[in-house]
Amino acid sequence: MAMRYSPFASTLLLFVAWSASASAQTVEQPSLRSVVLDLTNNIAAAQAGEAIGLSTAIEVANAPTGSSAGGFVFKLDPATGLRVRTAPTFGPSFAERALTAGEGKVSFGMSLGVATYDNLNKIPLKRMVLTQATGAGVSNRLDGISSLVLSSQTMVVSAAIGATDKFDVGVVMPFVKVKLDGVSWAELPTGQVIEFLHESISSSGLGDIAVSGKYRVAKFGEEQPDPGGVALMLTTKLPTGNRENFRGLGVTRVLGSVIVSAGKGKLRPHGNVGFEWWEKGLEVDTDFTGEHRVGARHQAQFAAGLEFEAGPKMTFLADILGRKILGGGQVRVQSVPVPPDLLGVTSLTMAVATAKGIQKLTLAPGFKWNLKGSFVFAGNALIPLFDNGLHDKFTPVVGIDWTF
């Protein structure tokens, strides 16, 4: 027996089919962004796709990558003529301390972080109702649904050198792999699935390279171990990552930070606060009209934590990391204007980027273990305490650094 659709449902199905066809005609080369748009255009939710793409690019490009500074810092003791460690701990993993390496000292590091994202704000990626259209009748409803398995692997190669006793220069090169496996479909109130689409893609390559300079402006004393002090740091992130594949933001960013660290004995606190300027904003549409757009531009961030000397070869770490993306970008489900093409539709809701900024508060516990000589192994976790952007519930990060 042939199935019959109401005029409301027929109009929606035609609009969904037109959206998918238009998307297929405009995409020339596959990229992660184009695949996300294919999935969301399949259910007439292009603006949701733009919002997902923006959140993904922001998260991957801004995920904590660790410090370029080495764990070991030595200084020549004038009384004995021997090299001595200037700090009993190996330094934080995701924050900075005021201590500089010293002229001619070089450190090299590598780390790997693996994230499988669970939520976009409060929306689970497993089954996202990205759009819902309703008509005059109770049964006249069509849901646009997508389910995504989205992950990233970031391997960071870093190096730093002491240009003078007070000034360090560092570079951080992230190599990023982003993988997406997603489905989307439209679903009638009866549970019938229509317009099913499956896409899978991955992309690997260079992310946004960061070049930094740290200058120590004050010391809290001359005794050893180093009692701490104040430093200023300037970090420039270059648009070397491919934004279409969510490996970078496509804009130059400059972060200015103030660093304070202190402590005597086994416990050593540190704190950082900074502001990151972006050369231009990242904007997306928020509805079908094309007249309303929101953009994310600039970022404020802070870090505060403790290093604890558990032994000569072991340091325990705990940091709180905070970030706020200024402007917009936070994804929420809200009412949007109904396109004139959708005859019979009385209301339409969609997951879109809003004018509210993305905020993140992350707990980063971990340890650093001196394996041998000046080799230090680091094991850490990133656990969101509050996060209204794209996030993973638990991200492991391991690394190693060597100072010589």
Sequence and secondary structure as in RCSB ss.txt:
>XXXX:A:sequence
MAMRYSPFASTLLLFVAWSASASAQTVEQPSLRSVVLDLTNNIAAAQAGEAIGLSTAIEVANAPTGSSAGGFVFK
LDPATGLRVRTAPTFGPSFAERALTAGEGKVSFGMSLGVATYDNLNKIPLKRMVLTQATGAGVSNRLDGISSLVL
SSQTMVVSAAIGATDKFDVGVVMPFVKVKLDGVSWAELPTGQVIEFLHESISSSGLGDIAVSGKYRVAKFGEEQP
DPGGVALMLTTKLPTGNRENFRGLGVTRVLGSVIVSAGKGKLRPHGNVGFEWWEKGLEVDTDFTGEHRVGARHQA
QFAAGLEFEAGPKMTFLADILGRKILGGGQVRVQSVPVPPDLLGVTSLTMAVATAKGIQKLTLAPGFKWNLKGSF
VFAGNALIPLFDNGLHDKFTPVVGIDWTF
>XXXX:A:secstr
      HHHHHHHHHHHHHHHHHHHH  S  HHHHHHHHHHTTT HHHHHHHHHHHHHHHHHS    SS S  EE
E TTT  EEES SS   SSS  S    TT EEEEEEEEEEE  EETTEETTSEEEEEEEESSTT EEEEEEEEEE
EEEEEEEEEEEESSSSEEEEEEEEEEEEEEEEEEEEE TT  EEEEEEEEEEEEEE   EEEEEEEEEES SSSS
  EEEEEEEEEE S S GGGTS  SS EEEEEEEEEE STTEEEEEEEEEEEESS EEEE STTS  EEEEEEEE
EEEEEEEEEEETTEEEEEEEEEEEEEE   EEEEE    TTSTTEEEEEEEEE SS  EEEEEEEEEEEEEETTE
EEEEEEEEEEEESSEE S EEEEEEEEE 
